Amino acid sequence: MAKLYTGTYGAGTTAENALNTALMQYPEIARTLISQYPRYAATYLLERTGRYASEKVLGDNSFEWKVMGRYNAPSYSTGYVLGVSADTAWTASPTASSGDWTAADAANDVFSILMDGTATGRTPDFLNKWDMVRFQSGATAVVIEDPRANDSGQGASTDRIVKFEMVDGASNSADETDFADEAIIASIGSAFPNGSDGADVGENWVYPSTHTNWLTTMRKKCTVTGKDLTDVTWIENNGSRLWYFTREQQMMDEFMYQQELQRWYGRKSVTDTTVQRPGAYSSSLTGTSGTMASSVISGDGLLAQIDSSNQASYSMGSLTEDIITEFIAKLSLNATAAEGNEWVVFTGTEGRLAFHRAMKDLIVAPSGAMTGGSMAGVNGDVHLGANFASYSALGNKITVAHCPVFDDPNLHSTSGGTNSFGDNRLKESAKMVFMDFGKTSGVSNVELVTKGAEGVNRSMIKKYVAGMVNPYDQKAMLAANADDKFECHVLSETGIVVRNPLSCGILSVS
């Protein structure tokens, strides 16, 4: 953390060594400023570990990214089947013997299934000729004809008919439930005959999903009168000392806190996402701002981006190691690897207490001591101190980070009971947000996005508007207005991106 000193305005406080001047010339100094606020856990960790997106955002307020899921896609049965040795007419009630479908209980049995193509995102003809498939019972079959149009008289016109031949059906026959409505029939590879034709080789593509978010412009100001002019604060940055007026400190504290809140609880306001000229979105959930012609634009925060992914709950005071490890296992299914991942669990005081009680045997520290955790940063490890602790479960590292935002009684009021001292236990304080902080091909899963490129950087802009009081030169003859003060304005235009929300999750109190 950078060093802070207090002092008095005088000969050493010039425009050249003012923090505002340095911010305009070297925007990266904003990281030194942010390092003064470790209590703002999300912003602090993202900044200190260099989680900045490489995307350039210049002419627009929006940015998008792609998320690639699994390369194979499931095929779903509609429940309608057609056999050769039995059930020779299309039926949704296949004839069974001891649970096995009699038309798929012998070697070389041939049958057809009507595949669902009505639901959004489903591909009824994803299977190719000579694909090997596996049914839910473990039975296998080979696709012997390419999917064809639905002429069964059942289902919908968007459904497709696929013809199969059983593999070792006598000892591994198909169960009647394998063909029930919504049953998954999955390709496990292909098996071609000798001398196969190239025309019979299938081709499949699975495309990534596109996610969009918007930058949010935040602003704050404070007024500095003549009586506040003499008090300054010095901040040391890489051996250089920069100064700013002490009166600005409360404004910066509040601005940084509001920025942290926006990055957690923000919601997108844009409803019209068609391509338009910059700043000309015609509709917004918040309408227009005063007399401004363009709509107010805000983006989704962390919770909004992941709340549709993995959700689970626990009872206050009843969190166990089993619940946590099971939740980690659930998240691992959508992570880049089953183990070796790193999750940061942002939670309030109640959540820290519950997590430590449940996982104290798995803490990564000598003799179970609370020595704090660490993460890889821009210049070496970022040691997170006593407010952070690292655990290990299922081959994955879990770092618990205290997030005071969840403890704020001015923000939250819903109670989950009382503690042994009779104090209210805020439900929000017990919320645990599991953020996948891993990287794929060098790209972080969670990153900050800033408006600007090619020398433009709007992550933190701080400027003075001089009146009868001038922050740099009291003898100056020019002023922006006649007020007996000057104003300090701060602006930030940033957003946050969770590239793979499916590997993140929220564990809340029920």
Salt bridges, closest charged atoms under 4 A:
GLU55 OE1 - ARG499 NH2 3.00
ASP116 OD2 - ARG122 NH1 2.63
GLU145 OE2 - LYS163 NZ 3.64
ASP151 OD1 - ARG148 NH2 3.51
GLU182 OE1 - ARG122 NH2 2.69
ASP200 OD1 - LYS129 NZ 3.66
ASP228 OD1 - LYS227 NZ 3.33
ASP228 OD2 - ARG247 NE 3.65
GLU248 OE1 - LYS462 NZ 2.46
ASP253 OD1 - ARG39 NH2 3.41
GLU254 OE2 - LYS220 NZ 3.42
ASP307 OD2 - ARG267 NH2 2.99
GLU342 OE2 - LYS397 NZ 3.98
GLU350 OE1 - ARG425 NE 3.23
ASP407 OD2 - HIS402 NE2 2.80
GLU428 OE2 - LYS431 NZ 3.28
GLU447 OE1 - ARG499 NH2 2.60
GLU454 OE2 - LYS56 NZ 2.45
GLU487 OE2 - LYS221 NZ 3.26
GLU487 OE1 - HIS489 NE2 2.93
GLU493 OE2 - LYS451 NZ 3.72
GLU493 OE1 - ARG458 NE 2.64
